[in-house]
Amino acid sequence: MQSELALRFRSILKGQAQPTIQWLENNEEHVLSASAIWNCSLSKRHEWRRQGLKPGDTVVLKGSHPKRLYELMAALIGGFAVAIVPDGGDPDFEQLERVSQARIFEQNDNDDLELVIDRPDGSQMIGAVVWLQTSGSTGKPKWIGYHEKGILHQLSSHAPFFSSAASSSRLCLLPNSHAFGLILDQILGLWLGQSLFFMPPSSMTIRSVRQYLEFGDRITIALVPRQLDILLRSIGSREYLNGVQLSVHTGGGIVRQSLIDQASELGIEIIEGYGLTELGPGVLMNGKPQGCQVKLEHTKNGVGEVYVLSPSLGIFDNGDRLDTDGYYRTGDWGRYEKNSRLTILGRQGDMLKTCQGTWMALPELEETLIKRFGFMECVIENHQADAIKVKALVGVHYQTKNKISSIETFLLRLLGRAAKLIFFPSDQSWEKASRGIKAKSCRELLVQQSAAE
């Protein structure tokens, strides 16, 4: 066994009681001690070998599940690779064979392997240990492979941010079919020696959050912005936490300042991450590059496209996404602040030019409207050249008529465009919808809302 990552996890897990992984499935609780996780990895490696798997071969695994962790370790130990497909997704076997240059097997519901694509010359050892089928930052489905050194680099560069929480528990809501959930949540948690509690994202309700907060005095959670919104609405007050120290690592989108301020009022630590699936996935933590080099290109008025040079760059058909120096063009726009922190503003297609000739991202404008006009939530749609549509969630007693004129004037002066305003009063039905069994953020509810115009 030559894998450095596998050796590290053997030292963490073998013969130990902690850390553990726990989850509920079919109303039954499952708990694996550290030693059991390692033994399951060894058993799975032996099982795959018995079914004909050879070093370099790739096993396709359907859906997110806690056992993906020990299956990945089995691949590391045995010299295989795993390819994880999102829940409900259909694997593109031909594309996977083309990029991985490997024989492709699929693990069925009975955990038996079936050979899907054979190669006369066998599998080529190109270095990827895990493949994820994702749309990445381009919106087109593709496979992205991660090599062991890239994963190790991600873990070593991000671990210092959680050194004080190394003895805490980690509540896992992100799927391990996505890079953020797999590498910078679950694998990082075990790397730090944290016990993992898997919680289905759809079950994030007031009751379940309170239940999971009882797992320790210190809890770490990795969340995308919509989940953070739901979590903060569920908590509501400091008293709800009952003394629990909660750290939230965000990623997968821009976190509004209003959410960060709300978390601060509740005593919740926010560690703001930024990255892309193609880059392993982490790039920035609290606005600072982590083990990579970042530059801005095509800069106008201090705003430019973010380029990243990272040893964690994944294996995929990158086309023309790399410049001559090997920097990856992210398609995101950013701006350096006076404290040298890099603020990510949004995607290129989400930028608006103001009447002053500067660029403003849609999330930045939405945040401005929330603060300036007292909205609870705001979504901007249909931002054509001559007009924009603004959907706003407001309090039940919000004086809508008195604000329309001032909002329209503000947007006309700022952007030189007319605005169509649609207001939705917050009431018990909104609260119920955002906190229900299939919890949604108020932003999602606004996007889905199709009120008569």
ABEGO torsion letter per residue (X at the ends): XABAAAAAAAAAABGBAOBBBBBBBGGBBBBBBAAAAAAAAAAAAAAAAAAGBBBGBBBBBBEBBAAAAAAAAAAAAAGBBBBBBBBGBBBBAAAAAAAAGBBBBBBBAAGBBBBABBBAAEBBBAGBABBBBBAEAAGBBBBBBBBAAAAAAAAAAAAAAAAAAAABBBBBABBAABAAAAAAAAAAAAAAGBBBBBBBAAABBAAAAAAAAAAEABBBBBBBAAAAAAAAAAAGBAAAAGGBBBBBBBBGEBBBAAAAAAAAAAGBBBBBBBBBAAAOABABBGGBBBGBBBBBBGBBGGBBBBBBBBAABBBBBAEAABBAAGBBBAGBBBBBBAAGBBBBAEBAAABBBBAAGBBBBAAAAAAAAAAAAGBABBBBBGBBAABBBBBBBBBAABBAAAAAAAAAAAAAAAAGBBBBBBBBBBBAAAAAAAABABBBBAAAAAAABBBBX
